[in-house]
Amino acid sequence: MLRPHYPKGTNFAKVFQTHINRVVERLNYRPRKRLCYLIPVEMFWGNISEHDKRAVLWLLINSAIKKII
């Protein structure tokens, strides 16, 4: 997921940590289709309703089953 922000061959020794932190924060606050368009931070900290948790769990289970079949 970092490839759009850092082209191939980037020397990370020359990249400032503050820029990396901004990129990580941007990625963590981006809604994900896999999480019913919730952001990963909401899933991690549990700041979502029980209904949304069940919906995400249902999607994850179904996608795992499809990979098995």
N, C-alpha and C positions, 0 to 999 in steps of 0.2 A: 504494500500500500504506500510505501514511501517513494516508489519509482517516479511518480509524476512530480514530486517535489525535489528529487535529487537525481539527475541524469546518471546513466551508467558511467562508471569510472570516477565518480565524485570522491575526492579525498576528504574523508570525514575529519581528519586531523585539522583541516582548515575551516570547518563549519562550526559556527558558534553554537554553544549549548542552548542559548536562548532561542535561536531559530529552530533547533530540533524540538525544543519544548513547545513552541507555537504550533509546529506541524502535528505533534502528538496530540495536543489539545484540540486542534481542528478535527483530527480523525476521531477522537473520542466523543466529540459533540456532533458528529454527523449521523443523521438517522439511517438505520439499516433496514432494508426490506426483510431480511431474515428475522429481525426482531420486531416485526409488525410496525416498522417505521418509528420505533423507539430509539433512543440513543444508548450506546453501551453503558454510559455512566448511570443512567436510570436503572438498567438491568443490574449492574454491579451493586449499587447502593439500595436497590429495592424500592425506589420512589415511584412505583407504579401500582395500579389497582390489581386486585386479585383476578379480575376478569382479564386484564391484559397479560398477567403472568400465565394464566391458563392458555390463552390464545397463542402466546409465544411457545410455550411448552408443546402444545399440540402441533404447531408448525415444525418444530425441531424434531419431534418424534416421527412425524410423517416423512420429513426429508430423509431421516436416517433409515426408515423402512424402505423407501424408494431406492436408496443406494444399495441395500441388501438384496432386493429383488432383482 
